[in-house]
């Protein structure tokens, strides 16, 4: 789970498992940013993104999932 969505600056993550990494994609499917993390990180700074729709793939020690995010 992630909030807020739409997001302005900080995207908070609610993840039960250890957060390993994240990839942010644009709507064309191009990777914009690859974020490596320690297991305790629960927020991502996305203030650098331009306004629009993106997808974020979160990888944990228990698998991965992809969510759509809207940047305001």
mmCIF file as Biopython writes it, N, C-alpha, C and O atoms, coordinates in Angstrom:
data_model
#
loop_
_atom_site.group_PDB
_atom_site.id
_atom_site.type_symbol
_atom_site.label_atom_id
_atom_site.label_alt_id
_atom_site.label_comp_id
_atom_site.label_asym_id
_atom_site.label_entity_id
_atom_site.label_seq_id
_atom_site.pdbx_PDB_ins_code
_atom_site.Cartn_x
_atom_site.Cartn_y
_atom_site.Cartn_z
_atom_site.occupancy
_atom_site.B_iso_or_equiv
_atom_site.auth_seq_id
_atom_site.auth_asym_id
_atom_site.pdbx_PDB_model_num
ATOM 1   N N  . UNK A ? 1  ? 0.846  -1.191  0.000   1.0 0.0 1  A 1 
ATOM 2   C CA . UNK A ? 1  ? 0.000  0.000   0.000   1.0 0.0 1  A 1 
ATOM 3   C C  . UNK A ? 1  ? 0.882  1.242   0.000   1.0 0.0 1  A 1 
ATOM 4   O O  . UNK A ? 1  ? 1.917  1.284   0.664   1.0 0.0 1  A 1 
ATOM 5   N N  . UNK A ? 2  ? 0.455  2.251   -0.754  1.0 0.0 2  A 1 
ATOM 6   C CA . UNK A ? 2  ? 1.199  3.499   -0.861  1.0 0.0 2  A 1 
ATOM 7   C C  . UNK A ? 2  ? 0.241  4.673   -0.704  1.0 0.0 2  A 1 
ATOM 8   O O  . UNK A ? 2  ? -0.913 4.595   -1.126  1.0 0.0 2  A 1 
ATOM 9   N N  . UNK A ? 3  ? 0.700  5.730   -0.116  1.0 0.0 3  A 1 
ATOM 10  C CA . UNK A ? 3  ? -0.110 6.939   0.027   1.0 0.0 3  A 1 
ATOM 11  C C  . UNK A ? 3  ? 0.806  8.137   0.187   1.0 0.0 3  A 1 
ATOM 12  O O  . UNK A ? 3  ? 1.950  7.936   0.595   1.0 0.0 3  A 1 
ATOM 13  N N  . UNK A ? 4  ? 0.404  9.352   -0.097  1.0 0.0 4  A 1 
ATOM 14  C CA . UNK A ? 4  ? -0.848 9.672   -0.788  1.0 0.0 4  A 1 
ATOM 15  C C  . UNK A ? 4  ? -0.715 9.382   -2.283  1.0 0.0 4  A 1 
ATOM 16  O O  . UNK A ? 4  ? 0.394  9.322   -2.815  1.0 0.0 4  A 1 
ATOM 17  N N  . UNK A ? 5  ? -1.817 9.210   -2.933  1.0 0.0 5  A 1 
ATOM 18  C CA . UNK A ? 5  ? -1.834 8.999   -4.369  1.0 0.0 5  A 1 
ATOM 19  C C  . UNK A ? 5  ? -3.086 9.649   -4.920  1.0 0.0 5  A 1 
ATOM 20  O O  . UNK A ? 5  ? -4.167 9.078   -4.778  1.0 0.0 5  A 1 
ATOM 21  N N  . UNK A ? 6  ? -2.994 10.806  -5.537  1.0 0.0 6  A 1 
ATOM 22  C CA . UNK A ? 6  ? -1.829 11.480  -6.100  1.0 0.0 6  A 1 
ATOM 23  C C  . UNK A ? 6  ? -0.831 11.963  -5.039  1.0 0.0 6  A 1 
ATOM 24  O O  . UNK A ? 6  ? -1.195 12.280  -3.907  1.0 0.0 6  A 1 
ATOM 25  N N  . UNK A ? 7  ? 0.438  12.004  -5.452  1.0 0.0 7  A 1 
ATOM 26  C CA . UNK A ? 7  ? 1.533  12.375  -4.563  1.0 0.0 7  A 1 
ATOM 27  C C  . UNK A ? 7  ? 2.180  13.669  -5.054  1.0 0.0 7  A 1 
ATOM 28  O O  . UNK A ? 7  ? 2.240  13.929  -6.256  1.0 0.0 7  A 1 
ATOM 29  N N  . UNK A ? 8  ? 2.660  14.470  -4.112  1.0 0.0 8  A 1 
ATOM 30  C CA . UNK A ? 8  ? 3.380  15.695  -4.478  1.0 0.0 8  A 1 
ATOM 31  C C  . UNK A ? 8  ? 4.883  15.529  -4.268  1.0 0.0 8  A 1 
ATOM 32  O O  . UNK A ? 8  ? 5.658  15.706  -5.208  1.0 0.0 8  A 1 
ATOM 33  N N  . UNK A ? 9  ? 5.305  15.194  -3.053  1.0 0.0 9  A 1 
ATOM 34  C CA . UNK A ? 9  ? 6.737  15.109  -2.747  1.0 0.0 9  A 1 
ATOM 35  C C  . UNK A ? 9  ? 7.169  13.744  -2.204  1.0 0.0 9  A 1 
ATOM 36  O O  . UNK A ? 9  ? 8.093  13.126  -2.732  1.0 0.0 9  A 1 
ATOM 37  N N  . UNK A ? 10 ? 6.498  13.281  -1.152  1.0 0.0 10 A 1 
ATOM 38  C CA . UNK A ? 10 ? 6.907  12.052  -0.469  1.0 0.0 10 A 1 
ATOM 39  C C  . UNK A ? 10 ? 5.828  10.986  -0.603  1.0 0.0 10 A 1 
ATOM 40  O O  . UNK A ? 10 ? 4.663  11.214  -0.277  1.0 0.0 10 A 1 
ATOM 41  N N  . UNK A ? 11 ? 6.238  9.821   -1.088  1.0 0.0 11 A 1 
ATOM 42  C CA . UNK A ? 11 ? 5.344  8.672   -1.205  1.0 0.0 11 A 1 
ATOM 43  C C  . UNK A ? 11 ? 5.655  7.735   -0.047  1.0 0.0 11 A 1 
ATOM 44  O O  . UNK A ? 11 ? 6.769  7.223   0.066   1.0 0.0 11 A 1 
ATOM 45  N N  . UNK A ? 12 ? 4.670  7.515   0.808   1.0 0.0 12 A 1 
ATOM 46  C CA . UNK A ? 12 ? 4.841  6.641   1.968   1.0 0.0 12 A 1 
ATOM 47  C C  . UNK A ? 12 ? 4.449  5.218   1.601   1.0 0.0 12 A 1 
ATOM 48  O O  . UNK A ? 12 ? 3.442  4.997   0.927   1.0 0.0 12 A 1 
ATOM 49  N N  . UNK A ? 13 ? 5.240  4.266   2.042   1.0 0.0 13 A 1 
ATOM 50  C CA . UNK A ? 13 ? 5.021  2.858   1.731   1.0 0.0 13 A 1 
ATOM 51  C C  . UNK A ? 13 ? 4.575  2.114   2.974   1.0 0.0 13 A 1 
ATOM 52  O O  . UNK A ? 13 ? 5.161  2.262   4.046   1.0 0.0 13 A 1 
ATOM 53  N N  . UNK A ? 14 ? 3.538  1.317   2.822   1.0 0.0 14 A 1 
ATOM 54  C CA . UNK A ? 14 ? 3.136  0.408   3.890   1.0 0.0 14 A 1 
ATOM 55  C C  . UNK A ? 14 ? 3.373  -0.996  3.354   1.0 0.0 14 A 1 
ATOM 56  O O  . UNK A ? 14 ? 2.560  -1.539  2.606   1.0 0.0 14 A 1 
ATOM 57  N N  . UNK A ? 15 ? 4.505  -1.573  3.751   1.0 0.0 15 A 1 
ATOM 58  C CA . UNK A ? 15 ? 4.922  -2.872  3.240   1.0 0.0 15 A 1 
ATOM 59  C C  . UNK A ? 15 ? 5.189  -3.796  4.420   1.0 0.0 15 A 1 
ATOM 60  O O  . UNK A ? 15 ? 5.945  -3.455  5.330   1.0 0.0 15 A 1 
ATOM 61  N N  . UNK A ? 16 ? 4.567  -4.961  4.395   1.0 0.0 16 A 1 
ATOM 62  C CA . UNK A ? 16 ? 4.752  -5.908  5.496   1.0 0.0 16 A 1 
ATOM 63  C C  . UNK A ? 16 ? 6.118  -6.580  5.451   1.0 0.0 16 A 1 
ATOM 64  O O  . UNK A ? 16 ? 6.660  -6.959  6.489   1.0 0.0 16 A 1 
ATOM 65  N N  . UNK A ? 17 ? 6.673  -6.729  4.254   1.0 0.0 17 A 1 
ATOM 66  C CA . UNK A ? 17 ? 7.962  -7.405  4.092   1.0 0.0 17 A 1 
ATOM 67  C C  . UNK A ? 17 ? 9.072  -6.379  3.893   1.0 0.0 17 A 1 
ATOM 68  O O  . UNK A ? 17 ? 8.810  -5.192  3.697   1.0 0.0 17 A 1 
ATOM 69  N N  . UNK A ? 18 ? 10.306 -6.851  3.946   1.0 0.0 18 A 1 
ATOM 70  C CA . UNK A ? 18 ? 11.447 -5.961  3.752   1.0 0.0 18 A 1 
ATOM 71  C C  . UNK A ? 18 ? 11.454 -5.386  2.340   1.0 0.0 18 A 1 
ATOM 72  O O  . UNK A ? 18 ? 11.313 -6.122  1.363   1.0 0.0 18 A 1 
ATOM 73  N N  . UNK A ? 19 ? 11.618 -4.075  2.236   1.0 0.0 19 A 1 
ATOM 74  C CA . UNK A ? 19 ? 11.666 -3.356  0.975   1.0 0.0 19 A 1 
ATOM 75  C C  . UNK A ? 19 ? 13.075 -3.437  0.428   1.0 0.0 19 A 1 
ATOM 76  O O  . UNK A ? 19 ? 14.013 -2.941  1.051   1.0 0.0 19 A 1 
ATOM 77  N N  . UNK A ? 20 ? 13.239 -4.067  -0.749  1.0 0.0 20 A 1 
ATOM 78  C CA . UNK A ? 20 ? 14.563 -4.235  -1.334  1.0 0.0 20 A 1 
ATOM 79  C C  . UNK A ? 20 ? 14.891 -3.152  -2.350  1.0 0.0 20 A 1 
ATOM 80  O O  . UNK A ? 20 ? 15.978 -2.576  -2.313  1.0 0.0 20 A 1 
ATOM 81  N N  . UNK A ? 21 ? 13.963 -2.871  -3.255  1.0 0.0 21 A 1 
ATOM 82  C CA . UNK A ? 21 ? 14.216 -1.863  -4.277  1.0 0.0 21 A 1 
ATOM 83  C C  . UNK A ? 21 ? 12.911 -1.448  -4.937  1.0 0.0 21 A 1 
ATOM 84  O O  . UNK A ? 21 ? 11.862 -2.057  -4.726  1.0 0.0 21 A 1 
ATOM 85  N N  . UNK A ? 22 ? 13.004 -0.394  -5.743  1.0 0.0 22 A 1 
ATOM 86  C CA . UNK A ? 22 ? 11.845 0.071   -6.501  1.0 0.0 22 A 1 
ATOM 87  C C  . UNK A ? 22 ? 12.319 0.577   -7.855  1.0 0.0 22 A 1 
ATOM 88  O O  . UNK A ? 22 ? 13.438 1.069   -7.996  1.0 0.0 22 A 1 
ATOM 89  N N  . UNK A ? 23 ? 11.450 0.447   -8.844  1.0 0.0 23 A 1 
ATOM 90  C CA . UNK A ? 23 ? 11.707 0.998   -10.164 1.0 0.0 23 A 1 
ATOM 91  C C  . UNK A ? 23 ? 10.515 1.862   -10.540 1.0 0.0 23 A 1 
ATOM 92  O O  . UNK A ? 23 ? 9.365  1.449   -10.390 1.0 0.0 23 A 1 
ATOM 93  N N  . UNK A ? 24 ? 10.796 3.061   -11.028 1.0 0.0 24 A 1 
ATOM 94  C CA . UNK A ? 24 ? 9.735  3.957   -11.474 1.0 0.0 24 A 1 
ATOM 95  C C  . UNK A ? 24 ? 9.774  3.993   -12.998 1.0 0.0 24 A 1 
ATOM 96  O O  . UNK A ? 24 ? 10.819 4.230   -13.603 1.0 0.0 24 A 1 
ATOM 97  N N  . UNK A ? 25 ? 8.606  3.752   -13.606 1.0 0.0 25 A 1 
ATOM 98  C CA . UNK A ? 25 ? 8.458  3.727   -15.055 1.0 0.0 25 A 1 
ATOM 99  C C  . UNK A ? 25 ? 7.521  4.838   -15.503 1.0 0.0 25 A 1 
ATOM 100 O O  . UNK A ? 25 ? 6.613  5.227   -14.768 1.0 0.0 25 A 1 
ATOM 101 N N  . UNK A ? 26 ? 7.746  5.352   -16.721 1.0 0.0 26 A 1 
ATOM 102 C CA . UNK A ? 26 ? 6.769  6.263   -17.296 1.0 0.0 26 A 1 
ATOM 103 C C  . UNK A ? 26 ? 5.689  5.440   -18.005 1.0 0.0 26 A 1 
ATOM 104 O O  . UNK A ? 26 ? 5.764  4.212   -18.026 1.0 0.0 26 A 1 
ATOM 105 N N  . UNK A ? 27 ? 4.691  6.104   -18.582 1.0 0.0 27 A 1 
ATOM 106 C CA . UNK A ? 27 ? 3.578  5.366   -19.192 1.0 0.0 27 A 1 
ATOM 107 C C  . UNK A ? 27 ? 3.998  4.605   -20.448 1.0 0.0 27 A 1 
ATOM 108 O O  . UNK A ? 27 ? 3.279  3.710   -20.891 1.0 0.0 27 A 1 
ATOM 109 N N  . UNK A ? 28 ? 5.145  4.946   -21.026 1.0 0.0 28 A 1 
ATOM 110 C CA . UNK A ? 28 ? 5.660  4.203   -22.173 1.0 0.0 28 A 1 
ATOM 111 C C  . UNK A ? 28 ? 6.419  2.942   -21.749 1.0 0.0 28 A 1 
ATOM 112 O O  . UNK A ? 28 ? 6.839  2.156   -22.598 1.0 0.0 28 A 1 
ATOM 113 N N  . UNK A ? 29 ? 6.593  2.748   -20.438 1.0 0.0 29 A 1 
ATOM 114 C CA . UNK A ? 29 ? 7.277  1.561   -19.939 1.0 0.0 29 A 1 
ATOM 115 C C  . UNK A ? 29 ? 8.776  1.716   -19.779 1.0 0.0 29 A 1 
ATOM 116 O O  . UNK A ? 29 ? 9.477  0.738   -19.522 1.0 0.0 29 A 1 
ATOM 117 N N  . UNK A ? 30 ? 9.277  2.939   -19.929 1.0 0.0 30 A 1 
ATOM 118 C CA . UNK A ? 30 ? 10.716 3.196   -19.784 1.0 0.0 30 A 1 
ATOM 119 C C  . UNK A ? 30 ? 11.058 3.414   -18.309 1.0 0.0 30 A 1 
ATOM 120 O O  . UNK A ? 30 ? 10.372 4.162   -17.614 1.0 0.0 30 A 1 
ATOM 121 N N  . UNK A ? 31 ? 12.121 2.759   -17.834 1.0 0.0 31 A 1 
ATOM 122 C CA . UNK A ? 31 ? 12.568 2.962   -16.454 1.0 0.0 31 A 1 
ATOM 123 C C  . UNK A ? 31 ? 13.147 4.370   -16.326 1.0 0.0 31 A 1 
ATOM 124 O O  . UNK A ? 31 ? 14.047 4.756   -17.072 1.0 0.0 31 A 1 
ATOM 125 N N  . UNK A ? 32 ? 12.616 5.126   -15.369 1.0 0.0 32 A 1 
ATOM 126 C CA . UNK A ? 32 ? 13.093 6.484   -15.110 1.0 0.0 32 A 1 
ATOM 127 C C  . UNK A ? 32 ? 14.092 6.488   -13.967 1.0 0.0 32 A 1 
ATOM 128 O O  . UNK A ? 32 ? 15.070 7.234   -13.983 1.0 0.0 32 A 1 
ATOM 129 N N  . UNK A ? 33 ? 13.836 5.648   -12.975 1.0 0.0 33 A 1 
ATOM 130 C CA . UNK A ? 33 ? 14.693 5.655   -11.779 1.0 0.0 33 A 1 
ATOM 131 C C  . UNK A ? 33 ? 14.663 4.269   -11.152 1.0 0.0 33 A 1 
ATOM 132 O O  . UNK A ? 33 ? 13.615 3.628   -11.070 1.0 0.0 33 A 1 
ATOM 133 N N  . UNK A ? 34 ? 15.829 3.824   -10.715 1.0 0.0 34 A 1 
ATOM 134 C CA . UNK A ? 34 ? 15.959 2.583   -9.962  1.0 0.0 34 A 1 
ATOM 135 C C  . UNK A ? 34 ? 16.419 2.966   -8.568  1.0 0.0 34 A 1 
ATOM 136 O O  . UNK A ? 34 ? 17.452 3.618   -8.412  1.0 0.0 34 A 1 
ATOM 137 N N  . UNK A ? 35 ? 15.666 2.570   -7.559  1.0 0.0 35 A 1 
ATOM 138 C CA . UNK A ? 35 ? 15.941 2.977   -6.188  1.0 0.0 35 A 1 
ATOM 139 C C  . UNK A ? 35 ? 16.300 1.742   -5.367  1.0 0.0 35 A 1 
ATOM 140 O O  . UNK A ? 35 ? 15.473 0.852   -5.166  1.0 0.0 35 A 1 
ATOM 141 N N  . UNK A ? 36 ? 17.529 1.703   -4.903  1.0 0.0 36 A 1 
ATOM 142 C CA . UNK A ? 36 ? 17.952 0.645   -3.981  1.0 0.0 36 A 1 
ATOM 143 C C  . UNK A ? 36 ? 17.662 1.128   -2.573  1.0 0.0 36 A 1 
ATOM 144 O O  . UNK A ? 36 ? 17.723 2.326   -2.296  1.0 0.0 36 A 1 
ATOM 145 N N  . UNK A ? 37 ? 17.348 0.208   -1.694  1.0 0.0 37 A 1 
ATOM 146 C CA . UNK A ? 37 ? 16.946 0.640   -0.367  1.0 0.0 37 A 1 
ATOM 147 C C  . UNK A ? 37 ? 17.435 -0.306  0.703   1.0 0.0 37 A 1 
ATOM 148 O O  . UNK A ? 37 ? 17.784 -1.459  0.450   1.0 0.0 37 A 1 
ATOM 149 N N  . UNK A ? 38 ? 17.446 0.230   1.916   1.0 0.0 38 A 1 
ATOM 150 C CA . UNK A ? 38 ? 17.603 -0.666  3.056   1.0 0.0 38 A 1 
ATOM 151 C C  . UNK A ? 38 ? 16.212 -1.158  3.437   1.0 0.0 38 A 1 
ATOM 152 O O  . UNK A ? 38 ? 15.213 -0.581  3.007   1.0 0.0 38 A 1 
ATOM 153 N N  . UNK A ? 39 ? 16.139 -2.198  4.226   1.0 0.0 39 A 1 
ATOM 154 C CA . UNK A ? 39 ? 14.853 -2.827  4.518   1.0 0.0 39 A 1 
ATOM 155 C C  . UNK A ? 39 ? 13.919 -1.962  5.348   1.0 0.0 39 A 1 
ATOM 156 O O  . UNK A ? 39 ? 12.719 -2.232  5.395   1.0 0.0 39 A 1 
ATOM 157 N N  . UNK A ? 40 ? 14.431 -0.941  5.996   1.0 0.0 40 A 1 
ATOM 158 C CA . UNK A ? 40 ? 13.594 -0.133  6.879   1.0 0.0 40 A 1 
ATOM 159 C C  . UNK A ? 40 ? 13.014 1.110   6.210   1.0 0.0 40 A 1 
ATOM 160 O O  . UNK A ? 40 ? 12.219 1.828   6.817   1.0 0.0 40 A 1 
ATOM 161 N N  . UNK A ? 41 ? 13.407 1.367   4.967   1.0 0.0 41 A 1 
ATOM 162 C CA . UNK A ? 41 ? 12.911 2.567   4.291   1.0 0.0 41 A 1 
ATOM 163 C C  . UNK A ? 41 ? 11.416 2.427   4.012   1.0 0.0 41 A 1 
ATOM 164 O O  . UNK A ? 41 ? 10.968 1.425   3.455   1.0 0.0 41 A 1 
ATOM 165 N N  . UNK A ? 42 ? 10.663 3.432   4.403   1.0 0.0 42 A 1 
ATOM 166 C CA . UNK A ? 42 ? 9.218  3.385   4.220   1.0 0.0 42 A 1 
ATOM 167 C C  . UNK A ? 42 ? 8.681  4.604   3.480   1.0 0.0 42 A 1 
ATOM 168 O O  . UNK A ? 42 ? 7.472  4.833   3.452   1.0 0.0 42 A 1 
ATOM 169 N N  . UNK A ? 43 ? 9.590  5.397   2.872   1.0 0.0 43 A 1 
ATOM 170 C CA . UNK A ? 43 ? 9.131  6.547   2.101   1.0 0.0 43 A 1 
ATOM 171 C C  . UNK A ? 43 ? 10.095 6.817   0.959   1.0 0.0 43 A 1 
ATOM 172 O O  . UNK A ? 43 ? 11.294 6.555   1.055   1.0 0.0 43 A 1 
ATOM 173 N N  . UNK A ? 44 ? 9.540  7.350   -0.129  1.0 0.0 44 A 1 
ATOM 174 C CA . UNK A ? 44 ? 10.327 7.688   -1.297  1.0 0.0 44 A 1 
ATOM 175 C C  . UNK A ? 44 ? 10.092 9.144   -1.657  1.0 0.0 44 A 1 
ATOM 176 O O  . UNK A ? 44 ? 8.951  9.603   -1.697  1.0 0.0 44 A 1 
ATOM 177 N N  . UNK A ? 45 ? 11.168 9.867   -1.919  1.0 0.0 45 A 1 
ATOM 178 C CA . UNK A ? 45 ? 11.056 11.253  -2.347  1.0 0.0 45 A 1 
ATOM 179 C C  . UNK A ? 45 ? 10.867 11.251  -3.869  1.0 0.0 45 A 1 
ATOM 180 O O  . UNK A ? 45 ? 11.765 10.849  -4.610  1.0 0.0 45 A 1 
ATOM 181 N N  . UNK A ? 46 ? 9.704  11.699  -4.326  1.0 0.0 46 A 1 
ATOM 182 C CA . UNK A ? 46 ? 9.411  11.755  -5.758  1.0 0.0 46 A 1 
ATOM 183 C C  . UNK A ? 46 ? 9.182  13.194  -6.219  1.0 0.0 46 A 1 
ATOM 184 O O  . UNK A ? 46 ? 8.556  13.424  -7.253  1.0 0.0 46 A 1 
ATOM 185 N N  . UNK A ? 47 ? 9.689  14.161  -5.453  1.0 0.0 47 A 1 
ATOM 186 C CA . UNK A ? 47 ? 9.489  15.571  -5.787  1.0 0.0 47 A 1 
ATOM 187 C C  . UNK A ? 47 ? 10.127 15.931  -7.128  1.0 0.0 47 A 1 
ATOM 188 O O  . UNK A ? 47 ? 9.710  16.900  -7.762  1.0 0.0 47 A 1 
ATOM 189 N N  . UNK A ? 48 ? 11.112 15.186  -7.564  1.0 0.0 48 A 1 
ATOM 190 C CA . UNK A ? 48 ? 11.826 15.446  -8.808  1.0 0.0 48 A 1 
ATOM 191 C C  . UNK A ? 48 ? 11.025 15.043  -10.046 1.0 0.0 48 A 1 
ATOM 192 O O  . UNK A ? 48 ? 11.344 15.480  -11.152 1.0 0.0 48 A 1 
ATOM 193 N N  . UNK A ? 49 ? 9.994  14.220  -9.878  1.0 0.0 49 A 1 
ATOM 194 C CA . UNK A ? 49 ? 9.182  13.790  -11.023 1.0 0.0 49 A 1 
ATOM 195 C C  . UNK A ? 49 ? 8.342  14.942  -11.558 1.0 0.0 49 A 1 
ATOM 196 O O  . UNK A ? 49 ? 7.860  15.774  -10.790 1.0 0.0 49 A 1 
ATOM 197 N N  . UNK A ? 50 ? 8.169  14.990  -12.869 1.0 0.0 50 A 1 
ATOM 198 C CA . UNK A ? 50 ? 7.233  15.940  -13.464 1.0 0.0 50 A 1 
ATOM 199 C C  . UNK A ? 50 ? 5.819  15.435  -13.232 1.0 0.0 50 A 1 
ATOM 200 O O  . UNK A ? 50 ? 5.614  14.247  -12.984 1.0 0.0 50 A 1 
ATOM 201 N N  . UNK A ? 51 ? 4.839  16.335  -13.311 1.0 0.0 51 A 1 
ATOM 202 C CA . UNK A ? 51 ? 3.448  15.941  -13.145 1.0 0.0 51 A 1 
ATOM 203 C C  . UNK A ? 51 ? 3.074  14.916  -14.208 1.0 0.0 51 A 1 
ATOM 204 O O  . UNK A ? 51 ? 3.471  15.033  -15.368 1.0 0.0 51 A 1 
ATOM 205 N N  . UNK A ? 52 ? 2.301  13.907  -13.795 1.0 0.0 52 A 1 
ATOM 206 C CA . UNK A ? 52 ? 1.866  12.894  -14.750 1.0 0.0 52 A 1 
ATOM 207 C C  . UNK A ? 52 ? 1.598  11.565  -14.083 1.0 0.0 52 A 1 
ATOM 208 O O  . UNK A ? 52 ? 1.547  11.460  -12.857 1.0 0.0 52 A 1 
ATOM 209 N N  . UNK A ? 53 ? 1.427  10.548  -14.917 1.0 0.0 53 A 1 
ATOM 210 C CA . UNK A ? 53 ? 1.130  9.191   -14.458 1.0 0.0 53 A 1 
ATOM 211 C C  . UNK A ? 53 ? 2.383  8.342   -14.600 1.0 0.0 53 A 1 
ATOM 212 O O  . UNK A ? 53 ? 3.078  8.399   -15.615 1.0 0.0 53 A 1 
ATOM 213 N N  . UNK A ? 54 ? 2.659  7.557   -13.572 1.0 0.0 54 A 1 
ATOM 214 C CA . UNK A ? 54 ? 3.824  6.682   -13.550 1.0 0.0 54 A 1 
ATOM 215 C C  . UNK A ? 54 ? 3.430  5.335   -12.950 1.0 0.0 54 A 1 
ATOM 216 O O  . UNK A ? 54 ? 2.362  5.189   -12.355 1.0 0.0 54 A 1 
ATOM 217 N N  . UNK A ? 55 ? 4.298  4.378   -13.117 1.0 0.0 55 A 1 
ATOM 218 C CA . UNK A ? 55 ? 4.129  3.081   -12.475 1.0 0.0 55 A 1 
ATOM 219 C C  . UNK A ? 55 ? 5.352  2.826   -11.620 1.0 0.0 55 A 1 
ATOM 220 O O  . UNK A ? 55 ? 6.476  3.151   -12.003 1.0 0.0 55 A 1 
ATOM 221 N N  . UNK A ? 56 ? 5.122  2.241   -10.458 1.0 0.0 56 A 1 
ATOM 222 C CA . UNK A ? 56 ? 6.227  1.923   -9.566  1.0 0.0 56 A 1 
ATOM 223 C C  . UNK A ? 56 ? 6.176  0.430   -9.249  1.0 0.0 56 A 1 
ATOM 224 O O  . UNK A ? 56 ? 5.148  -0.099  -8.825  1.0 0.0 56 A 1 
ATOM 225 N N  . UNK A ? 57 ? 7.310  -0.234  -9.464  1.0 0.0 57 A 1 
ATOM 226 C CA . UNK A ? 57 ? 7.432  -1.655  -9.146  1.0 0.0 57 A 1 
ATOM 227 C C  . UNK A ? 57 ? 8.236  -1.758  -7.862  1.0 0.0 57 A 1 
ATOM 228 O O  . UNK A ? 57 ? 9.401  -1.363  -7.812  1.0 0.0 57 A 1 
ATOM 229 N N  . UNK A ? 58 ? 7.610  -2.286  -6.835  1.0 0.0 58 A 1 
ATOM 230 C CA . UNK A ? 58 ? 8.250  -2.467  -5.526  1.0 0.0 58 A 1 
ATOM 231 C C  . UNK A ? 58 ? 8.683  -3.924  -5.397  1.0 0.0 58 A 1 
ATOM 232 O O  . UNK A ? 58 ? 7.887  -4.841  -5.599  1.0 0.0 58 A 1 
ATOM 233 N N  . UNK A ? 59 ? 9.941  -4.121  -5.061  1.0 0.0 59 A 1 
ATOM 234 C CA . UNK A ? 59 ? 10.464 -5.470  -4.836  1.0 0.0 59 A 1 
ATOM 235 C C  . UNK A ? 59 ? 10.711 -5.656  -3.350  1.0 0.0 59 A 1 
ATOM 236 O O  . UNK A ? 59 ? 11.347 -4.822  -2.706  1.0 0.0 59 A 1 
ATOM 237 N N  . UNK A ? 60 ? 10.202 -6.756  -2.811  1.0 0.0 60 A 1 
ATOM 238 C CA . UNK A ? 60 ? 10.400 -7.091  -1.407  1.0 0.0 60 A 1 
ATOM 239 C C  . UNK A ? 60 ? 11.027 -8.481  -1.319  1.0 0.0 60 A 1 
ATOM 240 O O  . UNK A ? 60 ? 11.210 -9.156  -2.333  1.0 0.0 60 A 1 
ATOM 241 N N  . UNK A ? 61 ? 11.350 -8.893  -0.114  1.0 0.0 61 A 1 
ATOM 242 C CA . UNK A ? 61 ? 11.907 -10.236 0.060   1.0 0.0 61 A 1 
ATOM 243 C C  . UNK A ? 61 ? 10.847 -11.316 -0.129  1.0 0.0 61 A 1 
ATOM 244 O O  . UNK A ? 61 ? 11.153 -12.506 -0.048  1.0 0.0 61 A 1 
ATOM 245 N N  . UNK A ? 62 ? 9.594  -10.907 -0.381  1.0 0.0 62 A 1 
ATOM 246 C CA . UNK A ? 62 ? 8.499  -11.856 -0.564  1.0 0.0 62 A 1 
ATOM 247 C C  . UNK A ? 62 ? 7.841  -11.686 -1.933  1.0 0.0 62 A 1 
ATOM 248 O O  . UNK A ? 62 ? 6.689  -12.080 -2.119  1.0 0.0 62 A 1 
ATOM 249 N N  . UNK A ? 63 ? 8.572  -11.096 -2.900  1.0 0.0 63 A 1 
ATOM 250 C CA . UNK A ? 63 ? 8.017  -10.907 -4.234  1.0 0.0 63 A 1 
ATOM 251 C C  . UNK A ? 63 ? 8.002  -9.451  -4.637  1.0 0.0 63 A 1 
ATOM 252 O O  . UNK A ? 63 ? 8.681  -8.616  -4.039  1.0 0.0 63 A 1 
ATOM 253 N N  . UNK A ? 64 ? 7.210  -9.154  -5.671  1.0 0.0 64 A 1 
ATOM 254 C CA . UNK A ? 64 ? 7.137  -7.788  -6.167  1.0 0.0 64 A 1 
ATOM 255 C C  . UNK A ? 64 ? 5.718  -7.455  -6.592  1.0 0.0 64 A 1 
ATOM 256 O O  . UNK A ? 64 ? 4.911  -8.342  -6.871  1.0 0.0 64 A 1 
ATOM 257 N N  . UNK A ? 65 ? 5.426  -6.152  -6.636  1.0 0.0 65 A 1 
ATOM 258 C CA . UNK A ? 65 ? 4.118  -5.698  -7.114  1.0 0.0 65 A 1 
ATOM 259 C C  . UNK A ? 65 ? 4.279  -4.348  -7.783  1.0 0.0 65 A 1 
ATOM 260 O O  . UNK A ? 65 ? 5.205  -3.597  -7.478  1.0 0.0 65 A 1 
ATOM 261 N N  . UNK A ? 66 ? 3.375  -4.048  -8.694  1.0 0.0 66 A 1 
ATOM 262 C CA . UNK A ? 66 ? 3.411  -2.805  -9.454  1.0 0.0 66 A 1 
ATOM 263 C C  . UNK A ? 66 ? 2.143  -2.018  -9.203  1.0 0.0 66 A 1 
ATOM 264 O O  . UNK A ? 66 ? 1.046  -2.577  -9.211  1.0 0.0 66 A 1 
ATOM 265 N N  . UNK A ? 67 ? 2.289  -0.719  -8.979  1.0 0.0 67 A 1 
ATOM 266 C CA . UNK A ? 67 ? 1.148  0.172   -8.739  1.0 0.0 67 A 1 
ATOM 267 C C  . UNK A ? 67 ? 1.280  1.413   -9.609  1.0 0.0 67 A 1 
ATOM 268 O O  . UNK A ? 67 ? 2.382  1.833   -9.961  1.0 0.0 67 A 1 
ATOM 269 N N  . UNK A ? 68 ? 0.138  1.986   -9.945  1.0 0.0 68 A 1 
ATOM 270 C CA . UNK A ? 68 ? 0.120  3.251   -10.668 1.0 0.0 68 A 1 
ATOM 271 C C  . UNK A ? 68 ? 0.160  4.385   -9.659  1.0 0.0 68 A 1 
ATOM 272 O O  . UNK A ? 68 ? -0.535 4.349   -8.644  1.0 0.0 68 A 1 
ATOM 273 N N  . UNK A ? 69 ? 0.983  5.399   -9.945  1.0 0.0 69 A 1 
ATOM 274 C CA . UNK A ? 69 ? 1.005  6.599   -9.106  1.0 0.0 69 A 1 
ATOM 275 C C  . UNK A ? 69 ? 0.773  7.819   -9.985  1.0 0.0 69 A 1 
ATOM 276 O O  . UNK A ? 69 ? 1.158  7.845   -11.154 1.0 0.0 69 A 1 
ATOM 277 N N  . UNK A ? 70 ? 0.148  8.811   -9.412  1.0 0.0 70 A 1 
ATOM 278 C CA . UNK A ? 70 ? -0.094 10.076  -10.092 1.0 0.0 70 A 1 
ATOM 279 C C  . UNK A ? 70 ? 0.691  11.143  -9.370  1.0 0.0 70 A 1 
ATOM 280 O O  . UNK A ? 70 ? 0.543  11.323  -8.161  1.0 0.0 70 A 1 
ATOM 281 N N  . UNK A ? 71 ? 1.529  11.855  -10.112 1.0 0.0 71 A 1 
ATOM 282 C CA . UNK A ? 71 ? 2.352  12.926  -9.528  1.0 0.0 71 A 1 
ATOM 283 C C  . UNK A ? 71 ? 1.687  14.260  -9.798  1.0 0.0 71 A 1 
ATOM 284 O O  . UNK A ? 71 ? 1.399  14.601  -10.945 1.0 0.0 71 A 1 
ATOM 285 N N  . UNK A ? 72 ? 1.443  15.016  -8.731  1.0 0.0 72 A 1 
ATOM 286 C CA . UNK A ? 72 ? 0.866  16.368  -8.848  1.0 0.0 72 A 1 
ATOM 287 C C  . UNK A ? 72 ? 1.947  17.420  -8.777  1.0 0.0 72 A 1 
ATOM 288 O O  . UNK A ? 72 ? 1.654  18.613  -8.858  1.0 0.0 72 A 1 
#
